[in-house]
Amino acid sequence: MGALDEGHLARELENLMNLELDLKDESEITVEIEDAVKVLLQGLGEDSNREGLKKTPHRVAKTLREGTRGYRQKVKDIVQGALFPEAGLDSGVGQAGGAGGIVVVRDLDLFSYCESCLLPFQVKCHVGYVPSRQRVLGLSKLSRVADVFAKRLQDPQHLADEVCSALHNGIKPAGVAVVLECWHIRFPEVGRSFLDHSHHTAKMGLQGWVRALVYSGSGVFENENGDVWGDFLALLKFKGVNVEKNHTLTTAKLCWCPSSSMDVPVSNGHVSTRNCCKVSSKTGPSQSAMIAAVAAILHSLGEDPLRKELVGTPHRFVQWLMNFKKCNFEIKLNGFNATKPNMHKENGNANCNQDKMQSELNIPFWSQCEHHLLPFHGVLHIGYFHASGDKPIERSILESVVHFYSCKLQVQERLTRQIAETVSSAFGVEVMVVVEANHICMISRGIEKVGSSTATIAVLGRFSTDPTAKAMFLQSVAEITASAE
């Protein structure tokens, strides 16, 4: 008995020593990523010691480690112990129970990091399998297995194939089917506005996103024309997911990531990505250091920066960040020929009888959260009073104000206030600004609140003292938002 106790104690001591080593490695990796993030902030012209950015390197390191934890997980650890015997029809005509009938789990909300540009993308995962050998898997494990591979640097097709293969090998079913709906944020050229009116939609959550639909099948699902695919897709239609049979999506892998605009075409017609260490002559020392920092982050996460699919990733991610480089120049509105509304004064107060409320709704924007270096996006609604005889402020001018303040490291509360104060001071109007935004950090840091949104309000002048005026503007926002759904 004493020998057993000593053996047990020795094993426990070994486990504690391994845990201490893991914690040490974790701490070292976190410090490496933090140092790289400080280089990125410096390249953006920011001071990592200023209030609001002091903890950003640590937050980013923690987010990236959480978002790539799949590298440190094994599918067999999830599946083992979660397979249950369930009798059914092993022979004869028809399917029943867990031995032949298809099992489908729909609408699994995941997120992953794009291996082409290191930006996060959203995933809606649908998994189906046909059990065999009286083996069924606990339903929650389907989601956990899918999440293991989502929490790695990915592209949609590779993600679908990996989930399908892992489940097929782990469950040993008659077949597995995986359908993924993926959304990737757009990737504008540096210095260009994020406003893309040709793709604009007022419905939050869809604007500015590239969508891809991919699928993968094994076993009985290898035949895309088989009846079992028909059953699977029919069950997806119950949830409004329409996937056409024979709808091959191999092109999704080629054109999926909008960062392809950063690739350099060569003479043979193929595409070449800039090496993360060999940058073009136009790249300055600051960007070179940033690119090297991103390569170091990839290495710290357990990836090889020289892997074919990752060789251009540091450059692309830096180009995305450069959209939010700190600018020292002030916004200039005089070039837009704006007509500043006259504030009719009567005994020191605005003449309410001659003022009209004007509103510009659903102005889209993208920005970058300074706390986690993750994007947030949405729409702005601006309301203001102007004299009846004056020309309203042109929408393009307001869009320029929005673009100026959104294209820098931001927080939504500050963005709302800055736009309101600028419009008020530049045009002498009483103004109200409402910002509705989706924050990637709400789905990519373990919180996973998919579909959540944040609204902020800034009011100046009459809107802060006149409840009727405020209610009138909010009602106009509610009506246009309802009509867009």
Secondary structure, 3 states (H helix, E strand, C coil): CHHHHHHHHHHHHHHHHHHHHHHHHHHHHHHHHHHHHHHHHHHCCCCCCCCCCCCHHHHHHHHHHHHCHHHHCCHHHHHCCCEEECCCCCCCCCCCHHHHCCEEEEEEEEEEEECCCCCEEEEEEEEEEECECCEEECHHHHHHHHHHHHCCEECHHHHHHHHHHHHHHHHCCCEEEEEEEEEEECCCCCCCCCCCHHHCCCCCCCCCEEEEEEEEEEECCCCCCCHHHHHHHHHHHCCCCCCCCCCCCCHHHHHCCHHHHHCEECCCCCEECCCCCCCCCCCCHHHHHHHHHHHHHHHHCCCCCCCHHHCCHHHHHHHHHHHHCCCCCCCCCHHHCCCCCCCCEECCEECCCCEEEEEEEEEEEEEEECCCCCEEEEEEEEEEEEECCCCCCCHHHHHHHHHHHHCCEECHHHHHHHHHHHHHHHHCCCEEEEEEEEEHHHCCCCCCCCCCCEEEEEECCHHHHCHHHHHHHHHHHHHHHHHHC
